Amino acid sequence: MAPTPPSELQILHSYLLQPSPLSCILPWPAFQVLAPTSTRQNPNLRRLYRDLEFRRDITIDDVRRRIDDECRQSAVLVGRLGKAVRREEGLKTERKRKRGTDYEDDDDDVNTSDDDDDYDNDEAEAQREIKLDTHLHGQAGNTLSTKIRSTNHTSSSLLSAMQIATSDLESDITSLEAEIESIHRECEERVGALSDLRYGRFAGRSSSDLGSSTGAEGLGHGNRNSDAENGVESEVVRALEELRDKLNGGREGWTPGGDRGDGGTGESQSRSTGSMG
């Protein structure tokens, strides 16, 4: 007597559930060896192993439940598919048999319309079941998955695609090199400007302007060099001149013991005396 082939349930149970318990994958002595030597005799290690074994059993129960649901669903779908195939074959034989007279043709059309309605209803229900299974378990959950035909490259299409990719890469490299060159040029300009600001003409001219103005103030004669060319130099020199004029005007308008708007009180006199000292 020939042995019967294993069913889908038996195959899934033998390959997914039997070698799955933690005691089969990692026994307690092997797990104990993985722990450090100082903690191998700790009772908490045994509790940890039992907790991991319990979690593994929960996962195995979930897999077993999913296997049962999938086998049940596949059996229903296979039955509906076989029923649809048998109905289609019966319809074909009936159409061939009743193709003689017009009456038989009319009767065949009526029966065919009724059978087609039943087939459409079954097909719609099967499609709803497939959509529900796909929503719950993903595309891999479909037992009767549709085959997707993949198109491959030919030699000519592959060469053209490689040429297009090469031209695209060359254009990208050219644009990147141009962008790098512009960024490098901007960096050099900024470095040169900062160098002029720190060590170049601005520092020398501002110091010479300050020296000439200080000499004119100490000696009481001389010319003031206030010819700044442009930009930041002229603004800084102008601000220094305004500050110096304000300081000179404040000193000329002040006299010891004079009235400064505070009524000539002793406090103002003491301030003037302190400033003179």
C-alpha positions as a LaTeX table, in Angstrom:
\begin{tabular}{lrrr}
\hline
Residue & $x$ (\AA) & $y$ (\AA) & $z$ (\AA) \\
\hline
Met1 & 0.00 & 0.00 & 0.00 \\
Ala2 & 1.47 & 3.32 & $-1.09$ \\
Pro3 & 1.96 & 5.91 & 1.66 \\
Thr4 & $-0.31$ & 8.93 & 1.54 \\
Pro5 & 1.36 & 12.28 & 0.90 \\
Pro6 & 1.48 & 14.64 & 3.87 \\
Ser7 & $-1.06$ & 17.39 & 4.07 \\
Glu8 & $-0.37$ & 21.08 & 4.32 \\
Leu9 & $-1.13$ & 21.06 & 8.02 \\
Gln10 & 1.34 & 18.26 & 8.70 \\
Ile11 & 4.10 & 19.93 & 6.69 \\
Leu12 & 3.69 & 23.29 & 8.46 \\
His13 & 3.53 & 21.65 & 11.89 \\
Ser14 & 6.63 & 19.55 & 11.28 \\
Tyr15 & 8.73 & 22.44 & 9.94 \\
Leu16 & 7.52 & 25.33 & 12.10 \\
Leu17 & 6.35 & 23.93 & 15.43 \\
Gln18 & 8.34 & 20.82 & 16.33 \\
Pro19 & 11.86 & 22.39 & 16.43 \\
Ser20 & 10.59 & 25.67 & 17.84 \\
Pro21 & 10.55 & 25.23 & 21.68 \\
Leu22 & 13.41 & 26.83 & 23.55 \\
Ser23 & 14.37 & 23.52 & 25.16 \\
Cys24 & 15.09 & 22.13 & 21.68 \\
Ile25 & 16.94 & 25.18 & 20.37 \\
Leu26 & 18.90 & 26.07 & 23.51 \\
Pro27 & 18.81 & 23.60 & 26.42 \\
Trp28 & 19.35 & 24.71 & 29.98 \\
Pro29 & 23.02 & 23.52 & 30.23 \\
Ala30 & 23.93 & 25.40 & 27.05 \\
Phe31 & 22.12 & 28.51 & 28.30 \\
Gln32 & 23.95 & 28.21 & 31.64 \\
Val33 & 27.30 & 28.08 & 29.85 \\
Leu34 & 26.52 & 31.35 & 28.07 \\
Ala35 & 26.18 & 33.18 & 31.40 \\
Pro36 & 29.25 & 34.49 & 33.30 \\
Thr37 & 30.93 & 32.09 & 35.68 \\
Ser38 & 30.02 & 34.10 & 38.76 \\
Thr39 & 26.28 & 34.06 & 37.94 \\
Arg40 & 25.79 & 30.46 & 36.77 \\
Gln41 & 24.56 & 29.31 & 40.19 \\
Asn42 & 22.30 & 32.30 & 40.69 \\
Pro43 & 18.62 & 31.24 & 41.07 \\
Asn44 & 17.51 & 34.25 & 39.02 \\
Leu45 & 19.20 & 32.69 & 35.99 \\
Arg46 & 16.80 & 29.75 & 36.17 \\
Arg47 & 13.85 & 32.18 & 36.44 \\
Leu48 & 15.12 & 34.05 & 33.38 \\
Tyr49 & 15.30 & 30.82 & 31.39 \\
Arg50 & 11.76 & 29.87 & 32.40 \\
Asp51 & 10.48 & 33.31 & 31.44 \\
Leu52 & 12.10 & 33.04 & 28.01 \\
Glu53 & 10.67 & 29.56 & 27.60 \\
Phe54 & 7.20 & 30.83 & 28.50 \\
Arg55 & 7.45 & 33.66 & 25.96 \\
Arg56 & 8.57 & 31.18 & 23.33 \\
Asp57 & 5.58 & 28.96 & 24.06 \\
Ile58 & 3.24 & 31.94 & 23.58 \\
Thr59 & 4.81 & 32.62 & 20.18 \\
Ile60 & 4.47 & 28.95 & 19.20 \\
Asp61 & 0.79 & 28.97 & 20.14 \\
Asp62 & 0.24 & 32.04 & 17.99 \\
Val63 & 1.99 & 30.36 & 15.04 \\
Arg64 & $-0.11$ & 27.22 & 15.53 \\
Arg65 & $-3.29$ & 29.28 & 15.48 \\
Arg66 & $-2.21$ & 31.05 & 12.30 \\
Ile67 & $-1.39$ & 27.70 & 10.65 \\
Asp68 & $-4.84$ & 26.34 & 11.48 \\
Asp69 & $-6.54$ & 29.46 & 10.13 \\
Glu70 & $-4.49$ & 29.39 & 6.94 \\
Cys71 & $-5.15$ & 25.69 & 6.31 \\
Arg72 & $-8.86$ & 26.19 & 6.90 \\
Gln73 & $-8.94$ & 29.20 & 4.58 \\
Ser74 & $-6.96$ & 27.40 & 1.89 \\
Ala75 & $-9.32$ & 24.42 & 2.05 \\
Val76 & $-12.32$ & 26.73 & 1.58 \\
Leu77 & $-10.66$ & 28.49 & $-1.36$ \\
Val78 & $-9.62$ & 25.23 & $-3.00$ \\
Gly79 & $-13.16$ & 23.89 & $-2.64$ \\
Arg80 & $-14.64$ & 27.01 & $-4.20$ \\
Leu81 & $-12.11$ & 26.89 & $-7.01$ \\
Gly82 & $-12.90$ & 23.24 & $-7.74$ \\
Lys83 & $-16.60$ & 23.99 & $-7.68$ \\
Ala84 & $-16.13$ & 26.84 & $-10.14$ \\
Val85 & $-14.02$ & 24.66 & $-12.44$ \\
Arg86 & $-16.57$ & 21.84 & $-12.39$ \\
Arg87 & $-19.39$ & 24.27 & $-13.06$ \\
Glu88 & $-17.48$ & 25.75 & $-15.99$ \\
Glu89 & $-16.81$ & 22.30 & $-17.43$ \\
Gly90 & $-20.46$ & 21.34 & $-17.00$ \\
Leu91 & $-21.55$ & 24.50 & $-18.76$ \\
Lys92 & $-19.28$ & 23.74 & $-21.66$ \\
Thr93 & $-20.62$ & 20.20 & $-22.06$ \\
Glu94 & $-24.20$ & 21.43 & $-21.79$ \\
Arg95 & $-23.60$ & 24.03 & $-24.44$ \\
Lys96 & $-22.12$ & 21.44 & $-26.79$ \\
Arg97 & $-24.96$ & 19.00 & $-26.17$ \\
Lys98 & $-27.78$ & 21.54 & $-26.56$ \\
Arg99 & $-26.55$ & 23.22 & $-29.69$ \\
Gly100 & $-29.02$ & 21.35 & $-31.97$ \\
Thr101 & $-32.36$ & 23.19 & $-32.04$ \\
Asp102 & $-33.44$ & 26.72 & $-31.25$ \\
Tyr103 & $-35.55$ & 25.61 & $-28.31$ \\
Glu104 & $-32.69$ & 23.77 & $-26.79$ \\
Asp105 & $-30.48$ & 26.79 & $-27.43$ \\
Asp106 & $-32.96$ & 29.07 & $-25.64$ \\
Asp107 & $-33.21$ & 26.66 & $-22.71$ \\
Asp108 & $-29.44$ & 26.49 & $-22.57$ \\
Asp109 & $-29.24$ & 30.29 & $-22.52$ \\
Val110 & $-31.63$ & 30.47 & $-19.56$ \\
Asn111 & $-29.71$ & 27.86 & $-17.61$ \\
Thr112 & $-26.43$ & 29.52 & $-18.50$ \\
Ser113 & $-27.64$ & 32.89 & $-17.25$ \\
Asp114 & $-28.75$ & 31.34 & $-13.96$ \\
Asp115 & $-25.46$ & 29.49 & $-13.57$ \\
Asp116 & $-23.54$ & 32.62 & $-14.48$ \\
Asp117 & $-25.37$ & 34.56 & $-11.79$ \\
Asp118 & $-24.48$ & 31.91 & $-9.23$ \\
Tyr119 & $-20.90$ & 31.91 & $-10.43$ \\
Asp120 & $-20.69$ & 35.69 & $-10.19$ \\
Asn121 & $-22.01$ & 35.62 & $-6.64$ \\
Asp122 & $-19.48$ & 32.96 & $-5.62$ \\
Glu123 & $-16.69$ & 34.86 & $-7.34$ \\
Ala124 & $-17.59$ & 38.10 & $-5.54$ \\
Glu125 & $-17.64$ & 36.30 & $-2.19$ \\
Ala126 & $-14.28$ & 34.70 & $-2.96$ \\
Gln127 & $-12.82$ & 38.10 & $-3.84$ \\
Arg128 & $-14.07$ & 39.53 & $-0.54$ \\
Glu129 & $-12.42$ & 36.66 & 1.33 \\
Ile130 & $-9.16$ & 37.21 & $-0.53$ \\
Lys131 & $-9.19$ & 40.96 & 0.18 \\
Leu132 & $-9.87$ & 40.31 & 3.86 \\
Asp133 & $-7.03$ & 37.78 & 4.06 \\
Thr134 & $-4.68$ & 40.19 & 2.28 \\
His135 & $-5.61$ & 43.00 & 4.67 \\
Leu136 & $-4.96$ & 40.81 & 7.71 \\
His137 & $-1.89$ & 38.83 & 6.68 \\
Gly138 & $-0.40$ & 40.84 & 3.80 \\
Gln139 & 0.24 & 39.79 & 0.24 \\
Ala140 & 1.87 & 36.53 & 1.39 \\
Gly141 & $-1.41$ & 35.48 & 3.02 \\
Asn142 & $-3.10$ & 34.85 & $-0.33$ \\
Thr143 & $-3.17$ & 31.13 & $-1.00$ \\
Leu144 & $-3.96$ & 31.62 & $-4.68$ \\
Ser145 & $-1.61$ & 34.48 & $-5.46$ \\
Thr146 & $-1.58$ & 35.98 & $-8.93$ \\
Lys147 & 1.61 & 35.61 & $-10.95$ \\
Ile148 & 3.27 & 38.87 & $-11.87$ \\
Arg149 & 5.08 & 38.75 & $-15.18$ \\
Ser150 & 8.40 & 40.52 & $-15.00$ \\
Thr151 & 9.90 & 42.10 & $-18.12$ \\
Asn152 & 13.63 & 41.63 & $-18.65$ \\
His153 & 16.06 & 43.72 & $-20.67$ \\
Thr154 & 17.24 & 42.70 & $-24.10$ \\
Ser155 & 20.76 & 43.37 & $-25.36$ \\
Ser156 & 19.78 & 46.52 & $-27.25$ \\
Ser157 & 17.58 & 47.92 & $-24.45$ \\
Leu158 & 20.30 & 47.18 & $-21.89$ \\
Leu159 & 22.94 & 49.03 & $-23.94$ \\
Ser160 & 20.67 & 52.05 & $-24.42$ \\
Ala161 & 19.83 & 52.13 & $-20.73$ \\
Met162 & 23.54 & 51.98 & $-19.84$ \\
Gln163 & 24.31 & 54.82 & $-22.26$ \\
Ile164 & 21.56 & 56.98 & $-20.78$ \\
Ala165 & 22.82 & 56.27 & $-17.27$ \\
Thr166 & 26.40 & 57.14 & $-18.33$ \\
Ser167 & 25.33 & 60.47 & $-19.85$ \\
Asp168 & 23.30 & 61.31 & $-16.75$ \\
Leu169 & 26.27 & 60.57 & $-14.50$ \\
Glu170 & 28.59 & 62.68 & $-16.66$ \\
Ser171 & 26.20 & 65.65 & $-16.55$ \\
Asp172 & 25.87 & 65.30 & $-12.78$ \\
Ile173 & 29.66 & 65.19 & $-12.40$ \\
Thr174 & 30.06 & 68.30 & $-14.58$ \\
Ser175 & 27.48 & 70.25 & $-12.59$ \\
Leu176 & 29.08 & 69.18 & $-9.32$ \\
Glu177 & 32.54 & 70.24 & $-10.50$ \\
Ala178 & 31.20 & 73.66 & $-11.54$ \\
Glu179 & 29.50 & 74.07 & $-8.18$ \\
Ile180 & 32.69 & 73.07 & $-6.35$ \\
Glu181 & 34.70 & 75.58 & $-8.40$ \\
Ser182 & 32.28 & 78.40 & $-7.60$ \\
Ile183 & 32.28 & 77.56 & $-3.90$ \\
His184 & 36.09 & 77.42 & $-3.90$ \\
Arg185 & 36.27 & 80.83 & $-5.59$ \\
Glu186 & 33.87 & 82.33 & $-3.03$ \\
Cys187 & 35.93 & 80.88 & $-0.17$ \\
Glu188 & 39.11 & 82.39 & $-1.59$ \\
Glu189 & 37.44 & 85.79 & $-1.93$ \\
Arg190 & 36.19 & 85.67 & 1.64 \\
Val191 & 39.60 & 84.63 & 2.94 \\
Gly192 & 41.23 & 87.52 & 1.04 \\
Ala193 & 38.70 & 90.00 & 2.40 \\
Leu194 & 39.25 & 88.77 & 5.96 \\
Ser195 & 43.01 & 88.97 & 5.45 \\
Asp196 & 42.72 & 92.60 & 4.28 \\
Leu197 & 40.50 & 93.36 & 7.24 \\
Arg198 & 42.97 & 91.87 & 9.70 \\
Tyr199 & 46.39 & 92.54 & 8.19 \\
Gly200 & 45.83 & 94.69 & 5.08 \\
Arg201 & 45.07 & 98.25 & 4.11 \\
Phe202 & 42.23 & 98.83 & 6.53 \\
Ala203 & 44.36 & 98.27 & 9.63 \\
Gly204 & 47.24 & 100.46 & 8.34 \\
Arg205 & 45.03 & 103.35 & 7.23 \\
Ser206 & 42.90 & 103.37 & 10.36 \\
Ser207 & 46.00 & 103.40 & 12.57 \\
Ser208 & 47.59 & 106.22 & 10.51 \\
Asp209 & 44.37 & 108.23 & 10.73 \\
Leu210 & 44.20 & 107.74 & 14.48 \\
Gly211 & 47.90 & 108.71 & 14.87 \\
Ser212 & 47.53 & 111.88 & 12.84 \\
Ser213 & 44.39 & 112.95 & 14.71 \\
Thr214 & 46.05 & 112.30 & 18.07 \\
Gly215 & 49.10 & 114.35 & 17.08 \\
Ala216 & 46.92 & 117.26 & 15.97 \\
Glu217 & 45.04 & 117.24 & 19.26 \\
Gly218 & 48.24 & 117.14 & 21.42 \\
Leu219 & 50.19 & 119.84 & 19.57 \\
Gly220 & 47.24 & 122.10 & 18.67 \\
His221 & 48.17 & 122.32 & 14.99 \\
Gly222 & 48.45 & 120.07 & 11.96 \\
Asn223 & 46.03 & 118.77 & 9.44 \\
Arg224 & 43.51 & 116.06 & 10.00 \\
Asn225 & 43.68 & 113.10 & 7.55 \\
Ser226 & 40.04 & 112.16 & 7.08 \\
Asp227 & 40.04 & 110.96 & 3.48 \\
Ala228 & 38.68 & 107.41 & 3.79 \\
Glu229 & 38.13 & 105.80 & 0.43 \\
Asn230 & 34.93 & 103.77 & 0.75 \\
Gly231 & 32.93 & 101.22 & 2.66 \\
Val232 & 33.74 & 100.33 & 6.22 \\
Glu233 & 36.91 & 102.47 & 6.43 \\
Ser234 & 35.05 & 105.75 & 5.84 \\
Glu235 & 32.30 & 104.83 & 8.32 \\
Val236 & 34.79 & 103.93 & 11.07 \\
Val237 & 36.88 & 107.07 & 10.53 \\
Arg238 & 33.76 & 109.26 & 10.50 \\
Ala239 & 32.56 & 107.70 & 13.75 \\
Leu240 & 35.94 & 108.29 & 15.38 \\
Glu241 & 35.89 & 111.93 & 14.29 \\
Glu242 & 32.40 & 112.47 & 15.67 \\
Leu243 & 33.42 & 110.88 & 18.97 \\
Arg244 & 36.49 & 113.10 & 19.23 \\
Asp245 & 34.47 & 116.25 & 18.40 \\
Lys246 & 31.96 & 115.43 & 21.09 \\
Leu247 & 34.73 & 114.89 & 23.62 \\
Asn248 & 36.41 & 118.20 & 22.67 \\
Gly249 & 33.14 & 120.08 & 22.82 \\
Gly250 & 32.40 & 118.71 & 26.27 \\
Arg251 & 35.79 & 119.76 & 27.58 \\
Glu252 & 35.54 & 123.33 & 26.15 \\
Gly253 & 32.03 & 123.89 & 27.60 \\
Trp254 & 33.07 & 122.81 & 31.08 \\
Thr255 & 34.52 & 125.31 & 33.68 \\
Pro256 & 35.41 & 124.65 & 37.30 \\
Gly257 & 32.59 & 125.74 & 39.59 \\
Gly258 & 30.39 & 126.74 & 36.63 \\
Asp259 & 26.63 & 126.27 & 36.34 \\
Arg260 & 25.82 & 122.98 & 34.52 \\
Gly261 & 22.10 & 123.02 & 35.06 \\
Asp262 & 22.10 & 121.55 & 38.56 \\
Gly263 & 21.79 & 124.91 & 40.41 \\
Gly264 & 25.50 & 125.25 & 41.22 \\
Thr265 & 25.20 & 123.02 & 44.22 \\
Gly266 & 28.08 & 121.73 & 46.25 \\
Glu267 & 27.68 & 118.36 & 44.60 \\
Ser268 & 28.55 & 119.79 & 41.15 \\
Gln269 & 31.52 & 121.66 & 42.67 \\
Ser270 & 32.77 & 118.54 & 44.36 \\
Arg271 & 32.45 & 116.64 & 41.05 \\
Ser272 & 34.40 & 119.34 & 39.20 \\
Thr273 & 37.05 & 119.40 & 41.92 \\
Gly274 & 37.33 & 115.61 & 41.77 \\
Ser275 & 37.65 & 115.64 & 38.00 \\
Met276 & 40.39 & 118.32 & 38.18 \\
Gly277 & 42.23 & 116.30 & 40.77 \\
\hline
\end{tabular}
